[in-house]
Amino acid sequence: MSELATASAQEQQDEADSTNGNGRAHGEDWVDGITRALIRAAKQAHLIAYQTGTGVAYSRDGVFGVYKPDPAMYEDLIPPPFEDEYVVRVKG
């Protein structure tokens, strides 16, 4: 194997070692997972606050406080209401 081919193979191995094979560093996928989990937790907190009639405590613009739940945070967590055509009626 020539020196050029050896150097190229070593560069490819170094790239593979530092990424997940998708061009991203190992830590980036981990950070993305944490970000998604934090967003899910925030959405759930807003939904529970809405359902219980309480506020959500967090820092907004550097001011910590208890704020009204934001409907935009939890609207995708609430299942759509049942439609009449899907309700099964049982005679009894």
N, C-alpha and C positions, 0 to 999 in steps of 0.2 A: 504494500500500500504506500502511496506517495505521501510526502510530508503534507501537501495541500489537502489530500483526502483525509488524513489523520486529524489535521486541525479542524476541518469542517465537521467531521464526525464528533470531535470533542465539543465544539460549539453547540452542535445539536443536542448532545447529551446534557451540557450545562443548561441549555434552555429548557429541556424536559424536566430536569431536576428542580428548577426554580419556578415552574408553573404546573398547572394541572393538565397540561396538554391542550388547553384552550386559549393559551396566551395570557392567562390571568395568574397572578401570584397566588400561592396557597392561601394566604391570609385574606384575600379579597372575598372568596366564597364564604369564609367563616364570618366576616363582617357583614356580608349581605344577608346571611341567615339570621344574625343577631338583629339587624335592622328590621327584617320582616317580622320577627318575633315581637319586637318592641311596638311595631305598628299594630299588630294583632292585639296586644295587651291594651294599648291605648283605646282601640275601637271597643274592646270588651268593657273597659272601664266606663266609657261614655254611655254604652248601652245599659249597663247596670245602674249607673247614676240616673239615667232617664227613667228606667223601670221603677226605681225606688224613690224617685222624687228628691234626690240629693244632688250635690254638686260634685265636680271633679277637681281635685287639688293638683295643680301643676304650675310651673313658672311660665309666664307669658311676657315677653319683652323685658325679662329680668325682674319681673314682679311676681312673687309667689302669692297665690291666692286660690280660692275655691270659686270655680266658674260654672255656669250653666253648661250642661252637656250639649255638644254640637251635633245636630242631626246628621250632618254630612259624614261624621265619623262612624256612625252605627247603622245608617240606612241600609247598607248591603248585608248586615247581619240579621235583619228582621225578615223572616219568610213572608212571601206575599200572602194575602188573605185567601181563604178558600173561595172558589167560584161556585155558584149555585149548581152549575152543570156537573161538578165533580163530587157533590155531596150525595151519598148513598142513603136513600130513605128506606127504612125498614118498617113494614106494617106489623103492628103488634097488638 
